[in-house]
Amino acid sequence: MQYSHAEVLFRYEPRIIWECDDAWTYAREPVFRRMPDGSFVCLHYAGGPREPHDENVVLITRSRDDGDTWSEPEVLFDHPHRGVWCTELFVEEGAPCAFVHTLEAASRYCDLHTYRSWTHDSGRTWTEPNSVPGGPCHVSTRQGIVITDGTWLFPVYWQEQVSGFAWERQSDGRSVSPNVTWPFRCGVMRSVDCGRSFTMHGYIRHPEVTLWEPNVAETSDGRLMMLMRAEGTGYLWRSDSCDGGLTWSEPHPSDIPNPSTKLTLLSHDDAIILVNNPNTVKGERRPLEIWVSRDSGATWPTQLKIADVTEGRGVYYPHGHIEAERETLYLACDRSKAHYLLKIPLADFL
């Protein structure tokens, strides 16, 4: 069976989390998780005409019926002078926490500030965002995991200033002077005390390729595999760790097509699950597929198309998690103007 909505063709029935309207004309990157009371919370990067923008805010929507219907969006995090962005909801242990970032849009992400906010009532109220303890205060935090020894591990990336200390705004208010060199770098932050403190590890970089938006999964042989968006190369790049994320191998290109966009990487039993747009053309973020590897990412024989478009650049920016007791992958994705939830039975790809 096939389902359609606004030029998107889905293999599974899409639940519309939220569509933009006159009040909110722009939205990106839905980040969602189930709360301790069984409800869902989804955070949306919205506000302003684009990202990054100093009017960016984080909106929240909620569902109490397993994601079938959603509340109207409300502003959760905003700042009087800086754009705000949320990249991860972590709920694996203890109270759920959101990783919240602020930025000055003209500097892109070079002056990014990293915070955490906690909820103790399943998303109804949240604490004031505070700095991440231990020093990782200027990184974009991506989807976290708990590895076998109990360590919390979050892939991160940041812009490093190589030149352009005295950058200046351009007349459009969006960009900086042309003499800046601010390449992205990747790594991880680790916590061995359930989030009370963090340490930074890894300095994954390439002199000619921008590597960012990393995701990490633990393989069945105990290694950590990081896949990264590699701007303009047409493929994801990879780095591995054999010591729980303390050190990482030199990055190298994989044979997984990617049009310079975000991916999601998950593990379940002996399988690694990748959700990605397998397309080598930059900007052509279509189709959206699930790939499965059972040999630590060496091969991906199972490939399931879950969404495509009849026109436009695609359907993209997946963010999801597996609920083993429900035997379901819950996956959010977006088209900038609409955010969707898909419920995909594990039996369809595992």
ROPA-111125 format. One record per residue (C-alpha): residue number from 1; chain; z, x, y. Coordinates in nm, 3 decimals, always signed. Example, Ala and Ser with C-alpha at 12.3 -4.5 7.8 and 13.67 -1.06 7.14 Angstrom:
BEGIN
[pt 1 A [+0.780 +1.230 -0.450]]
[pt 2 A [+0.714 +1.367 -0.106]]
end
This chain:
BEGIN
[pt 1 A [+0.000 +0.000 +0.000]]
[pt 2 A [-0.072 +0.117 +0.354]]
[pt 3 A [+0.103 +0.023 +0.677]]
[pt 4 A [-0.024 +0.074 +1.031]]
[pt 5 A [+0.124 +0.088 +1.379]]
[pt 6 A [-0.041 +0.210 +1.702]]
[pt 7 A [-0.316 +0.415 +1.534]]
[pt 8 A [-0.076 +0.555 +1.272]]
[pt 9 A [-0.133 +0.486 +0.903]]
[pt 10 A [+0.180 +0.514 +0.688]]
[pt 11 A [+0.218 +0.531 +0.312]]
[pt 12 A [+0.565 +0.377 +0.346]]
[pt 13 A [+0.678 +0.090 +0.565]]
[pt 14 A [+0.777 +0.233 +0.905]]
[pt 15 A [+1.090 +0.111 +1.078]]
[pt 16 A [+1.047 +0.145 +1.453]]
[pt 17 A [+1.353 +0.323 +1.588]]
[pt 18 A [+1.236 +0.298 +1.948]]
[pt 19 A [+0.924 +0.262 +2.160]]
[pt 20 A [+0.894 +0.378 +2.519]]
[pt 21 A [+0.885 +0.117 +2.795]]
[pt 22 A [+0.880 +0.099 +3.174]]
[pt 23 A [+1.236 +0.232 +3.195]]
[pt 24 A [+1.172 +0.529 +2.964]]
[pt 25 A [+0.811 +0.644 +2.962]]
[pt 26 A [+0.853 +0.964 +2.765]]
[pt 27 A [+1.041 +1.056 +2.446]]
[pt 28 A [+1.033 +1.333 +2.188]]
[pt 29 A [+1.207 +1.476 +1.885]]
[pt 30 A [+1.422 +1.207 +1.720]]
[pt 31 A [+1.729 +1.358 +1.551]]
[pt 32 A [+1.925 +1.124 +1.326]]
[pt 33 A [+2.196 +1.109 +1.060]]
[pt 34 A [+2.416 +0.862 +0.879]]
[pt 35 A [+2.766 +0.833 +1.020]]
[pt 36 A [+3.090 +0.812 +0.819]]
[pt 37 A [+3.104 +0.432 +0.859]]
[pt 38 A [+2.759 +0.395 +0.700]]
[pt 39 A [+2.566 +0.335 +1.022]]
[pt 40 A [+2.280 +0.549 +1.151]]
[pt 41 A [+2.271 +0.729 +1.485]]
[pt 42 A [+1.949 +0.863 +1.635]]
[pt 43 A [+1.930 +1.089 +1.941]]
[pt 44 A [+1.613 +1.106 +2.153]]
[pt 45 A [+1.487 +1.368 +2.402]]
[pt 46 A [+1.373 +1.150 +2.693]]
[pt 47 A [+1.371 +1.112 +3.071]]
[pt 48 A [+1.128 +1.250 +3.323]]
[pt 49 A [+0.750 +1.264 +3.273]]
[pt 50 A [+0.750 +1.552 +3.021]]
[pt 51 A [+0.955 +1.831 +2.866]]
[pt 52 A [+1.108 +2.046 +2.984]]
[pt 53 A [+1.203 +1.863 +3.302]]
[pt 54 A [+1.525 +1.857 +3.504]]
[pt 55 A [+1.542 +1.480 +3.458]]
[pt 56 A [+1.547 +1.506 +3.076]]
[pt 57 A [+1.839 +1.324 +2.915]]
[pt 58 A [+1.957 +1.244 +2.562]]
[pt 59 A [+1.941 +0.879 +2.459]]
[pt 60 A [+2.121 +0.725 +2.162]]
[pt 61 A [+2.019 +0.435 +1.939]]
[pt 62 A [+2.215 +0.292 +1.644]]
[pt 63 A [+2.143 +0.099 +1.326]]
[pt 64 A [+2.390 -0.090 +1.108]]
[pt 65 A [+2.140 -0.215 +0.848]]
[pt 66 A [+2.021 +0.109 +0.686]]
[pt 67 A [+1.771 +0.178 +0.962]]
[pt 68 A [+1.580 -0.149 +0.945]]
[pt 69 A [+1.663 -0.247 +1.304]]
[pt 70 A [+1.792 -0.042 +1.595]]
[pt 71 A [+1.986 -0.098 +1.916]]
[pt 72 A [+1.838 -0.053 +2.261]]
[pt 73 A [+1.864 +0.306 +2.388]]
[pt 74 A [+2.156 +0.416 +2.604]]
[pt 75 A [+2.207 +0.743 +2.790]]
[pt 76 A [+2.444 +0.962 +2.592]]
[pt 77 A [+2.418 +1.302 +2.764]]
[pt 78 A [+2.284 +1.379 +3.110]]
[pt 79 A [+2.345 +1.636 +3.383]]
[pt 80 A [+2.315 +1.602 +3.761]]
[pt 81 A [+2.110 +1.921 +3.803]]
[pt 82 A [+1.967 +2.028 +3.467]]
[pt 83 A [+1.763 +1.885 +3.183]]
[pt 84 A [+1.952 +1.794 +2.863]]
[pt 85 A [+1.826 +1.813 +2.506]]
[pt 86 A [+1.984 +1.759 +2.162]]
[pt 87 A [+1.837 +1.941 +1.861]]
[pt 88 A [+2.077 +1.875 +1.574]]
[pt 89 A [+2.332 +1.626 +1.439]]
[pt 90 A [+2.555 +1.795 +1.181]]
[pt 91 A [+2.755 +1.570 +0.949]]
[pt 92 A [+2.801 +1.774 +0.631]]
[pt 93 A [+3.176 +1.828 +0.667]]
[pt 94 A [+3.439 +1.680 +0.896]]
[pt 95 A [+3.361 +1.488 +1.214]]
[pt 96 A [+2.991 +1.470 +1.310]]
[pt 97 A [+2.886 +1.694 +1.595]]
[pt 98 A [+2.576 +1.710 +1.814]]
[pt 99 A [+2.432 +2.035 +1.945]]
[pt 100 A [+2.352 +1.972 +2.310]]
[pt 101 A [+2.154 +2.202 +2.539]]
[pt 102 A [+2.095 +2.216 +2.912]]
[pt 103 A [+1.815 +2.403 +3.089]]
[pt 104 A [+1.649 +2.458 +3.422]]
[pt 105 A [+1.297 +2.336 +3.359]]
[pt 106 A [+1.118 +2.589 +3.579]]
[pt 107 A [+1.249 +2.869 +3.357]]
[pt 108 A [+1.129 +2.688 +3.045]]
[pt 109 A [+1.398 +2.778 +2.789]]
[pt 110 A [+1.502 +3.123 +2.915]]
[pt 111 A [+1.831 +3.000 +3.066]]
[pt 112 A [+1.916 +2.754 +2.786]]
[pt 113 A [+2.290 +2.679 +2.751]]
[pt 114 A [+2.429 +2.565 +2.414]]
[pt 115 A [+2.714 +2.317 +2.365]]
[pt 116 A [+2.872 +2.093 +2.101]]
[pt 117 A [+2.996 +1.736 +2.125]]
[pt 118 A [+3.200 +1.562 +1.855]]
[pt 119 A [+3.238 +1.199 +1.756]]
[pt 120 A [+3.547 +1.071 +1.575]]
[pt 121 A [+3.438 +0.706 +1.555]]
[pt 122 A [+3.092 +0.724 +1.397]]
[pt 123 A [+2.899 +0.768 +1.719]]
[pt 124 A [+3.058 +0.508 +1.943]]
[pt 125 A [+3.218 +0.772 +2.168]]
[pt 126 A [+3.159 +1.146 +2.206]]
[pt 127 A [+3.360 +1.435 +2.348]]
[pt 128 A [+3.250 +1.620 +2.658]]
[pt 129 A [+3.008 +1.898 +2.550]]
[pt 130 A [+3.176 +2.238 +2.526]]
[pt 131 A [+3.040 +2.587 +2.454]]
[pt 132 A [+2.990 +2.695 +2.094]]
[pt 133 A [+3.289 +2.920 +2.007]]
[pt 134 A [+3.215 +3.281 +1.924]]
[pt 135 A [+2.929 +3.366 +2.157]]
[pt 136 A [+2.603 +3.192 +2.050]]
[pt 137 A [+2.580 +3.009 +2.383]]
[pt 138 A [+2.211 +3.050 +2.474]]
[pt 139 A [+2.018 +2.946 +2.163]]
[pt 140 A [+1.834 +2.637 +2.044]]
[pt 141 A [+2.017 +2.522 +1.733]]
[pt 142 A [+1.810 +2.370 +1.453]]
[pt 143 A [+1.896 +2.177 +1.136]]
[pt 144 A [+2.211 +2.320 +0.975]]
[pt 145 A [+2.300 +2.358 +0.608]]
[pt 146 A [+2.609 +2.444 +0.403]]
[pt 147 A [+2.521 +2.723 +0.161]]
[pt 148 A [+2.674 +2.777 -0.184]]
[pt 149 A [+2.974 +2.980 -0.065]]
[pt 150 A [+3.067 +2.713 +0.192]]
[pt 151 A [+2.929 +2.891 +0.499]]
[pt 152 A [+2.782 +2.674 +0.770]]
[pt 153 A [+2.444 +2.815 +0.868]]
[pt 154 A [+2.216 +2.706 +1.152]]
[pt 155 A [+1.873 +2.856 +1.221]]
[pt 156 A [+1.833 +2.929 +1.593]]
[pt 157 A [+1.579 +3.065 +1.836]]
[pt 158 A [+1.590 +3.186 +2.194]]
[pt 159 A [+1.374 +3.331 +2.469]]
[pt 160 A [+1.428 +3.698 +2.539]]
[pt 161 A [+1.358 +3.835 +2.886]]
[pt 162 A [+1.136 +4.142 +2.855]]
[pt 163 A [+1.009 +4.129 +3.213]]
[pt 164 A [+1.041 +3.891 +3.506]]
[pt 165 A [+1.404 +3.925 +3.608]]
[pt 166 A [+1.325 +3.800 +3.961]]
[pt 167 A [+1.108 +3.507 +3.858]]
[pt 168 A [+1.008 +3.246 +4.115]]
[pt 169 A [+0.918 +2.881 +4.092]]
[pt 170 A [+0.558 +2.788 +4.146]]
[pt 171 A [+0.457 +2.507 +4.380]]
[pt 172 A [+0.432 +2.257 +4.091]]
[pt 173 A [+0.803 +2.311 +4.014]]
[pt 174 A [+0.724 +2.351 +3.645]]
[pt 175 A [+0.632 +2.711 +3.583]]
[pt 176 A [+0.743 +3.060 +3.676]]
[pt 177 A [+0.568 +3.356 +3.835]]
[pt 178 A [+0.298 +3.514 +3.618]]
[pt 179 A [+0.476 +3.845 +3.567]]
[pt 180 A [+0.732 +3.707 +3.322]]
[pt 181 A [+0.741 +3.801 +2.954]]
[pt 182 A [+0.989 +3.583 +2.768]]
[pt 183 A [+0.905 +3.588 +2.395]]
[pt 184 A [+1.088 +3.376 +2.140]]
[pt 185 A [+1.313 +3.535 +1.876]]
[pt 186 A [+1.469 +3.377 +1.567]]
[pt 187 A [+1.794 +3.422 +1.378]]
[pt 188 A [+2.089 +3.222 +1.246]]
[pt 189 A [+2.442 +3.147 +1.349]]
[pt 190 A [+2.705 +3.135 +1.075]]
[pt 191 A [+3.054 +2.990 +1.052]]
[pt 192 A [+3.293 +3.072 +0.766]]
[pt 193 A [+3.577 +2.860 +0.910]]
[pt 194 A [+3.414 +2.514 +0.925]]
[pt 195 A [+3.288 +2.549 +1.280]]
[pt 196 A [+3.595 +2.694 +1.452]]
[pt 197 A [+3.394 +3.009 +1.532]]
[pt 198 A [+3.038 +3.136 +1.491]]
[pt 199 A [+2.863 +3.471 +1.464]]
[pt 200 A [+2.497 +3.554 +1.529]]
[pt 201 A [+2.278 +3.729 +1.272]]
[pt 202 A [+1.913 +3.823 +1.249]]
[pt 203 A [+1.664 +3.937 +1.508]]
[pt 204 A [+1.336 +3.806 +1.368]]
[pt 205 A [+1.042 +3.887 +1.589]]
[pt 206 A [+0.683 +4.004 +1.598]]
[pt 207 A [+0.516 +4.197 +1.882]]
[pt 208 A [+0.211 +3.973 +1.894]]
[pt 209 A [+0.316 +3.634 +1.751]]
[pt 210 A [+0.556 +3.381 +1.901]]
[pt 211 A [+0.798 +3.270 +1.627]]
[pt 212 A [+1.023 +2.972 +1.695]]
[pt 213 A [+1.157 +2.636 +1.568]]
[pt 214 A [+1.285 +2.788 +1.241]]
[pt 215 A [+1.420 +2.593 +0.946]]
[pt 216 A [+1.616 +2.734 +0.652]]
[pt 217 A [+1.671 +2.625 +0.291]]
[pt 218 A [+1.869 +2.784 +0.007]]
[pt 219 A [+1.654 +2.851 -0.299]]
[pt 220 A [+1.760 +2.808 -0.660]]
[pt 221 A [+1.794 +3.186 -0.702]]
[pt 222 A [+2.047 +3.207 -0.417]]
[pt 223 A [+1.820 +3.340 -0.143]]
[pt 224 A [+1.770 +3.184 +0.196]]
[pt 225 A [+1.413 +3.109 +0.301]]
[pt 226 A [+1.326 +3.066 +0.667]]
[pt 227 A [+0.996 +2.912 +0.774]]
[pt 228 A [+0.897 +2.934 +1.140]]
[pt 229 A [+0.642 +2.788 +1.374]]
[pt 230 A [+0.406 +3.076 +1.458]]
[pt 231 A [+0.223 +2.980 +1.775]]
[pt 232 A [-0.156 +2.984 +1.753]]
[pt 233 A [-0.181 +3.146 +1.408]]
[pt 234 A [-0.261 +2.830 +1.211]]
[pt 235 A [+0.011 +2.901 +0.952]]
[pt 236 A [+0.388 +2.902 +0.911]]
[pt 237 A [+0.555 +3.242 +0.897]]
[pt 238 A [+0.841 +3.334 +0.663]]
[pt 239 A [+1.149 +3.554 +0.645]]
[pt 240 A [+1.410 +3.577 +0.365]]
[pt 241 A [+1.776 +3.670 +0.331]]
[pt 242 A [+1.950 +3.792 +0.015]]
[pt 243 A [+2.300 +3.813 +0.167]]
[pt 244 A [+2.373 +3.465 +0.296]]
[pt 245 A [+2.195 +3.508 +0.628]]
[pt 246 A [+2.356 +3.833 +0.741]]
[pt 247 A [+2.025 +4.021 +0.734]]
[pt 248 A [+1.663 +3.907 +0.720]]
[pt 249 A [+1.333 +4.051 +0.603]]
[pt 250 A [+1.044 +4.131 +0.834]]
[pt 251 A [+0.851 +3.810 +0.913]]
[pt 252 A [+0.512 +3.762 +0.754]]
[pt 253 A [+0.253 +3.484 +0.742]]
[pt 254 A [+0.268 +3.230 +0.460]]
[pt 255 A [-0.033 +3.040 +0.328]]
[pt 256 A [+0.106 +2.707 +0.456]]
[pt 257 A [-0.115 +2.557 +0.729]]
[pt 258 A [+0.057 +2.451 +1.050]]
[pt 259 A [-0.094 +2.353 +1.388]]
[pt 260 A [+0.191 +2.506 +1.597]]
[pt 261 A [+0.452 +2.235 +1.552]]
[pt 262 A [+0.798 +2.164 +1.413]]
[pt 263 A [+0.867 +2.141 +1.039]]
[pt 264 A [+1.157 +2.022 +0.824]]
[pt 265 A [+1.279 +2.220 +0.523]]
[pt 266 A [+1.529 +2.078 +0.271]]
[pt 267 A [+1.661 +2.168 -0.073]]
[pt 268 A [+1.753 +1.939 -0.365]]
[pt 269 A [+1.856 +2.069 -0.707]]
[pt 270 A [+1.592 +2.333 -0.793]]
[pt 271 A [+1.334 +2.204 -0.543]]
[pt 272 A [+1.247 +2.306 -0.187]]
[pt 273 A [+1.102 +2.017 +0.015]]
[pt 274 A [+0.881 +2.088 +0.316]]
[pt 275 A [+0.772 +1.819 +0.563]]
[pt 276 A [+0.487 +1.952 +0.773]]
[pt 277 A [+0.149 +1.888 +0.936]]
[pt 278 A [-0.081 +2.097 +0.710]]
[pt 279 A [-0.356 +2.165 +0.963]]
[pt 280 A [-0.471 +2.503 +1.098]]
[pt 281 A [-0.605 +2.366 +1.430]]
[pt 282 A [-0.351 +2.407 +1.711]]
[pt 283 A [-0.247 +2.071 +1.853]]
[pt 284 A [-0.397 +1.867 +1.567]]
[pt 285 A [-0.064 +1.748 +1.428]]
[pt 286 A [-0.203 +1.543 +1.142]]
[pt 287 A [-0.158 +1.445 +0.864]]
[pt 288 A [+0.215 +1.446 +0.789]]
[pt 289 A [+0.286 +1.551 +0.431]]
[pt 290 A [+0.569 +1.634 +0.190]]
[pt 291 A [+0.520 +1.951 -0.015]]
[pt 292 A [+0.749 +2.057 -0.301]]
[pt 293 A [+0.811 +2.401 -0.447]]
[pt 294 A [+1.012 +2.482 -0.760]]
[pt 295 A [+0.955 +2.859 -0.747]]
[pt 296 A [+1.138 +2.944 -0.423]]
[pt 297 A [+0.838 +2.875 -0.203]]
[pt 298 A [+0.580 +3.084 -0.390]]
[pt 299 A [+0.365 +2.778 -0.464]]
[pt 300 A [+0.363 +2.415 -0.348]]
[pt 301 A [+0.188 +2.214 -0.622]]
[pt 302 A [+0.324 +1.872 -0.520]]
[pt 303 A [+0.168 +1.744 -0.197]]
[pt 304 A [+0.219 +1.386 -0.077]]
[pt 305 A [+0.056 +1.248 +0.237]]
[pt 306 A [+0.296 +1.010 +0.410]]
[pt 307 A [+0.126 +0.947 +0.748]]
[pt 308 A [-0.199 +1.006 +0.934]]
[pt 309 A [-0.368 +0.874 +1.247]]
[pt 310 A [-0.696 +0.694 +1.312]]
[pt 311 A [-0.716 +0.851 +1.658]]
[pt 312 A [-0.511 +1.081 +1.874]]
[pt 313 A [-0.352 +1.417 +1.799]]
[pt 314 A [-0.118 +1.310 +1.524]]
[pt 315 A [+0.227 +1.207 +1.402]]
[pt 316 A [+0.477 +1.490 +1.405]]
[pt 317 A [+0.822 +1.644 +1.463]]
[pt 318 A [+0.984 +1.530 +1.137]]
[pt 319 A [+1.361 +1.534 +1.106]]
[pt 320 A [+1.532 +1.409 +0.793]]
[pt 321 A [+1.783 +1.439 +0.514]]
[pt 322 A [+1.820 +1.347 +0.148]]
[pt 323 A [+2.078 +1.095 +0.029]]
[pt 324 A [+2.108 +1.165 -0.343]]
[pt 325 A [+2.319 +0.858 -0.418]]
[pt 326 A [+2.043 +0.639 -0.275]]
[pt 327 A [+1.770 +0.858 -0.432]]
[pt 328 A [+1.594 +0.853 -0.095]]
[pt 329 A [+1.459 +1.091 +0.169]]
[pt 330 A [+1.524 +0.941 +0.513]]
[pt 331 A [+1.273 +1.083 +0.760]]
[pt 332 A [+1.220 +1.031 +1.133]]
[pt 333 A [+0.898 +1.129 +1.312]]
[pt 334 A [+0.737 +1.066 +1.648]]
[pt 335 A [+0.423 +1.021 +1.855]]
[pt 336 A [+0.588 +1.085 +2.195]]
[pt 337 A [+0.581 +0.715 +2.278]]
[pt 338 A [+0.729 +0.582 +1.952]]
[pt 339 A [+0.985 +0.706 +1.700]]
[pt 340 A [+0.975 +0.593 +1.337]]
[pt 341 A [+1.199 +0.597 +1.030]]
[pt 342 A [+1.052 +0.624 +0.679]]
[pt 343 A [+1.248 +0.572 +0.356]]
[pt 344 A [+1.079 +0.770 +0.080]]
[pt 345 A [+1.197 +0.744 -0.283]]
[pt 346 A [+1.273 +1.086 -0.433]]
[pt 347 A [+1.092 +0.979 -0.748]]
[pt 348 A [+0.763 +0.978 -0.555]]
[pt 349 A [+0.766 +1.356 -0.509]]
[pt 350 A [+1.040 +1.503 -0.733]]
end
